[in-house]
């Protein structure tokens, strides 16, 4: 676990550095030294906040979830109706620009790391459950007459489609362009009667 912090600006800089290293260099290169270099500080300062690589990983996974949650809450609040909210929140999960592509790269790295790490697996499952619950709630709002089983099935299909498209785009951005991903989302929503 990370140690308690006392400097908000320093924490913010280190958090940005952790995410930058993950997005630009990959999970396997996430080290105390790499974060210190990215943050422009000493390894001692990083170790004061994150005593080891595990603390870096857990912190990065948690802040990734917190940042995503804040973004989708704002997107949902700004939507004029439930179907627009559903589409806009799902669209935010795609790999469409530099920030969302970076988030997708980091997410894929965490997914891979969680396969052999029980603590990261627990973090991933908890945050993914929160995402599924949000999408299930949005589908229920967009299709209030649907039975609960259909709502759940469609919500899970939408989550799988968005996460799959975003992951594929991180490895093959020429095929899974932003326009292609958005088209896939719109076609999927239309196929389920949610366009």
N, C-alpha and C positions, 0 to 999 in steps of 0.2 A: 504494500500500500504506500501511497505517497505521503510524505510528512506534511504537517500543517504548514501553511504558508503565511507570510506576513506582508508581502509586497504585491499588490494587485497588478501593477504595471509589469513587474518582473514575471509574475505568473502568466500574464497575457503573452508576453514576448516568448517565454519558454513553450507555452501551448502552441503558438503559431509555428515555432521552430520544429516541434515534434511533428505537427501535421505536414509541414513543408518537407521534412526529411522523408516521411512516409510516402507522400505524393510524388516526390521527385526522385528518390533513391530506392524506395521499396522497403518493405518490412525487414528484410534480412540485413539492411544497412543501418537500422535504427540502433544507434549506440549513444552513450553519454557524450562521447567526443563529437559525433556528428551533430547532435542537438546543440552542443556548446558552439560549434562552428557556425551553424545556421542562426543561432541567437546572438552571435557576436559577444560571447561571454566565456568565462572559464569553466572547465569541467567541474571545479569545486562548487560553483554556484548551481550548476545543474544538479549535482549530487546532493546539495542541501535540500533541494525540492523533491528530487527523484533519486532515492538511494540506489536503484538498480534498474535494469532494462524492463523488468516486469512492471515496476511502478510507472515507467514511461508508457508502456503498452496499455495498461489499465486506464491511466489518465487520458490517453489519446482516444481510447474507445468510448469512454464516458463523455468526454467533451464533444466528440463527433455526434453522439446521440443528442446531447443537450442543444448543440447548435442546430441540428436538423429539426428537432422538436420546435425550437423557437421560430425557425423559418416557416415550417408548415402551419403552425398556429397563426402566424401573421397572414399567410396565404389564405387559409380557411376563413379567417375573420373578414378578409377583404372581398371574398366571393359574393356575388349577388344572389346566388341560389345554390341548392345542394349539389346539382350535377356539375356546375362550374367548379364548386369547391372540390369535388371528387377529382375531376380532371386536372385542375391546377395543382393539387397536392400530389397526385401521382406523377405529373409532369416534372415536378421538382425532384423526384427520385431518379430521373433519367440522367444520362451523361450528355448534357447539351452545351455547356460552356466551360471555361476554365475552372470555376469553383465547383460545379457539379461533377466535372470529370475528375478533379482532384479527390473529391469525396468518394467517388466510385472506386478509384484506385485504392484508396485507404480502406474502404469497405471490403473489397476483394482480398486485400492483404490480411485483414482481420479474419475474414471467413476462412482463409487457408490456415492461419495460425491457430484458430480455434479447434481445428480438427484433432490436434494432439495436446491441447492445453485445457484441462477441465475448468479452470477459472475464467479463461477467455470464452470458453463455450457457454458458461453460465451468463456472462455479460452479454454475449451475442444473442442468446435465446431471450433474455429479459428485454433487451432493446427491440429485438425483432417482434416479440409478442406485443409490445406497445404499438409498433407500426401496424401490425395486423389488426389490432383492436381499433385503431384510428380509421383504417380503411374500411373495416367492417361497419363501423358506425356511420361513415360517410355513404357507403352503399345503401345501408338501411334508410338513411335520410333521402337519398336520391330515388329510392324505389320503395316507398312506405308500404305498398300492398304486397310485397314479396314475403313468402314464408322465411323464417329464420335460417333454415337449411340452405335455401337458394342464396340468401344474402351472404352467408359464410362462404359457400363454394365460389361465388363470383368474386368476393373480396380476395380470397386466397389466390384465385386465378390471376387477378389484376396485380397483386403483390409479386407473384412469380414472374409474370410478364415484364413488369417494370424492372425488377432486380436482375432478371436475366438479360434484358436488353442493355441495361447500364453496364453490366459485367462484360458482355460481349463487345460493347463499344470501347471499353478500356483496352482491349487487346486488338480490336480491328475497327478503328474509327473511320476508315475509308468505306467500309461496308455499312456499318451501323452509325451513319451520320445523324446529326440532330434531327434533320427532316425525316429520315427513315424511322428513327425511334418515335418521334411524335406521330408519324403516320401509323405505326404499329399500335400505339396507345389508342389513337382515335378509332382505328379499325376494331380493336378489342372492345372498347366501350360500346361501339355501335353493334357489334355482334351480340352483346349482352343486353341490348336495348337501353343503354345508358348515355347515348350520344345527346 
